Amino acid sequence: MCWRALPVLAALALLLAGAPDARAHVTLERTQPRAGSTVRSAPHEVKLWFTGALEPAFSRLRVVNEAGDRVDRDDAAVDGANRALLRASLGTLPPGRYRVVWRVVSVDSHVTEGEFSFRVAP
């Protein structure tokens, strides 16, 4: 091995070791109620599961009706036993379409946000 290549290889190894892991960004894995679904009875809470742990202080969600009025109880929180689960309780939901809007911060400080909807059948 050429000794001149050793510093270049060492620098390359350090560069690759410091590269962020693409898997570190959390993504929405599944929801309850399911995104885009129609449910026969109104749910009592909304649950969002992510692919990794969330920062509780910076992760939130809200649920709004078709008029844009908030219908969750403003108690969204990361689950203490499963830090990849964000949940919020709901008030009584009449039939209609509801939109869930969320923004979470993963433990590696990356922000992910999105929304989905579900319907409560008459």
N, C-alpha and C positions, 0 to 999 in steps of 0.2 A: 504494500500500500504506500502510496506517495504521501510523505509527511505534509506536503503543502495542502493536500485535500482535507486533512484532519480539521483545521479551523472552519472550513466551509461546511463540513458534515456536522460539526458541533453546533454551528449557528443554525443550520437547517433543523436539527433535532430540537433545539430550543424554540424555534419558531413554530414547529408543529405541536410541541407540547403545550404551547400557550394558545393554540387555536380553539375557539369556542366549539363546543359539541352541539351539533345541529339538533340532537335529541333533547337538549336542555329546554327548549321552548315548549311550553305546555300548549296543548290543543284540546278542544272540546271533544270528549270521547263519546258521551251519550247523555240523554236527558230524560227526565220523567216529569210531566208527560213527554212523549217522544215529539221531536221537532216535526211540524207539519201534520200531526195527527189530529183526529177528532175523537174526543172522549165522551162517553155516555153520561158519566157523572162527574161533577166538578171536582178537581183535585183539591186537597187541603194544603198542599205544599208543592213547590217546584224544586227539583234537584238537578244539578249539573255536575257530571263527573268529568274530570280532566285527566290528562296523561301524566301529571306530576303534581307535586305539592305546591300549594298556593300560600301567598303571604296574607294572613287574615286581615291585617289592618288596611290593605289596599285593594281588596277584592270585593266586588259588589254586584248586585243584580236588582232589577226592578221589573215588575210585571204591570202592563198597562192594558186597558180595554180599548175598544175601537175608537172611543172619543179621546183617547190619550190620558185618561184618568188612571192614576196609580191604584192598583187593587191588591198589591201585596201588603203585608203588615209592617214593612220597613224594618224587618229583623233579619235580613240576609246575613249569613255568617258561614265561614268555613267550618266544617264539622271537626270537632275536637278529636275524634277517633280516626278520621280519615281526611287528611289535609288536602286531598285531591277532590273533595266533595264540597260544593257550595250549595246551600239550600236556603229557601225562604218560605215562610208560611203565607197562606192566602186567606183573604176574607171569603165570604160567600159569593160564588161566581154564578151569575145567571147565564143562560145560553148566549153564545157569541164567540167572537174571535179575540184572542189575547196575544200580546207580543211580550216576549221575555228579552230584555236587553241586559247584557252583562259585560263587565270589564274586570279582568283579573290580572294580578301580578304574580309571576312565579317566584320561587325562592331564589332564582338566579337574577331577579329583577326585570325580566322581560314582560312587557305588557301585551296582553291578548284581549281582543274584544269582539263582540258580535251580537247577533240577535236571531231569534227564531220565533215562530208562532205556533199556536195550537188552537183548536176550537172546542167549545163545549156544545154538544148537540142539544137541540130542544127536547 
